[in-house]
Structure formats: structure tokens, C-alpha cells
Amino acid sequence: MNTYKCSVCGYVYESEEIYDKCPVCGAPRDKMMELDQEAKDKVYNSDVTNDIHMDIITLAASLIELCEDGIEENLDPTCVRAFEISKNLAWQIKQVSKAELEKHVQKGKW
């Protein structure tokens, strides 16, 4: 099984043969490149941590929504302030994981 990557959109896939076009962006066959072992290792070794970062981003987004609900309830000023602080912290956590994923993509770890 060979591993290929679309040089246009970054889609990575395994196949016995190279696709005629990218299933994601439709780029032609000549835009597909076969990954060497080092590039494949980067993709496969980072798969678990990429998934963890995506889970963190999803959880942080859910936390932000919960905090917004609490802010909207407006029970009392200290309660609202606690939700505002928590919302800001969740946004920071989300941004940290997004930044790390961007680094992974730039380094071919995607």
C-alpha cells in the first residue's frame, strides 16, 4: 500500500495506485505525490495527537457555549464574571490547540 498526498489541499490517502484526481479538491493526478517513509512517519506518528487537539478544540467550543448560556442567565454579577473568565480561558485553550495543529500542518504532520 502506498501513501499519497495532494499538493493542492493536503489530502492524504493510502491506495495501491495513485488517483486520477483528488477526491477532496478535484486536483489532477499530477498534483498527487507519493510520500516517502519519513513523510509517512510524520503523518502516522502525529495522528493521535492531532485527534487529541481536535477533541480539545471541540470541548473548548462546548465550554464557551455553556459559559455564554450562564452569562445570558445573568443570575448575579459574580456568577456572570465567573462565566466570562471561564469563557476567555476556554477560548485561549482552543487557540493553543489550533496553533499547534497549524504547526503540524506546516511540518507535514497531518
C-alpha positions in Angstrom: 0.0 0.0 0.0 1.3 3.4 -1.0 0.6 6.7 0.7 -0.1 9.8 -1.5 -0.7 13.5 -0.7 -2.5 16.1 -2.8 -0.1 19.1 -3.1 -3.1 21.4 -3.6 -5.2 20.7 -0.5 -3.1 18.4 1.6 -5.4 15.4 1.5 -3.5 12.2 2.4 -4.7 8.7 1.3 -3.5 5.1 1.0 -4.0 3.2 -2.2 -2.3 0.7 -4.5 -2.5 3.2 -7.3 -2.5 7.0 -7.5 -6.0 8.5 -8.0 -6.8 10.3 -11.3 -7.9 13.3 -9.3 -8.1 14.3 -5.6 -11.4 13.2 -4.0 -11.4 16.4 -1.9 -10.5 19.3 -4.2 -10.5 17.6 -7.7 -6.9 18.4 -8.4 -5.5 16.4 -11.3 -3.3 13.3 -11.0 -0.1 15.3 -11.5 -0.8 17.1 -8.2 -0.7 13.9 -6.2 2.7 12.9 -4.8 3.8 9.7 -3.2 5.1 10.2 0.3 8.5 8.8 1.3 8.9 6.8 4.6 9.9 9.9 6.6 6.9 11.9 5.4 4.6 8.9 6.1 6.0 8.5 9.6 5.3 12.2 10.3 1.7 11.8 9.3 1.1 8.5 11.1 3.0 9.4 14.3 1.1 12.6 14.7 -2.3 11.1 14.1 -3.1 10.5 17.8 -2.0 14.0 19.0 -3.9 15.6 16.1 -7.0 13.8 17.2 -6.4 14.9 20.8 -6.1 18.6 19.7 -9.3 18.3 17.7 -11.1 16.9 20.7 -9.7 19.8 22.9 -10.9 22.3 20.3 -14.4 20.7 20.3 -14.6 20.6 24.1 -13.4 24.2 24.4 -16.1 25.3 22.0 -18.7 23.4 24.0 -17.4 25.1 27.2 -17.7 28.5 25.5 -21.3 27.8 24.6 -22.1 26.8 28.2 -20.5 29.9 29.6 -22.5 32.0 27.1 -25.6 30.4 28.5 -24.6 31.2 32.0 -23.8 34.8 31.0 -27.2 35.1 29.4 -28.9 33.8 32.6 -27.4 36.8 34.4 -28.0 35.4 37.9 -25.7 37.8 39.6 -22.6 39.8 38.8 -20.1 37.4 40.4 -21.7 34.4 38.7 -21.6 36.3 35.3 -17.9 37.2 35.9 -17.0 33.6 36.6 -18.6 32.6 33.3 -16.8 35.4 31.5 -13.5 34.3 32.9 -14.1 30.7 32.1 -15.2 31.6 28.5 -12.0 33.6 28.0 -9.9 30.7 29.3 -11.7 28.2 27.1 -11.1 30.4 24.1 -7.3 30.5 25.0 -7.2 26.7 25.3 -9.0 26.4 21.9 -6.5 28.8 20.3 -3.4 27.0 21.7 -4.6 23.7 20.2 -5.4 25.4 16.9 -2.0 26.9 16.7 -0.4 23.6 17.4 -2.4 21.9 14.6 -1.3 24.7 12.3 2.4 23.9 13.1 1.7 20.2 12.5 0.3 21.0 9.1 3.3 23.2 8.2 5.6 20.4 9.2 3.7 17.7 7.2 2.3 16.1 10.3 -1.2 15.9 9.0 
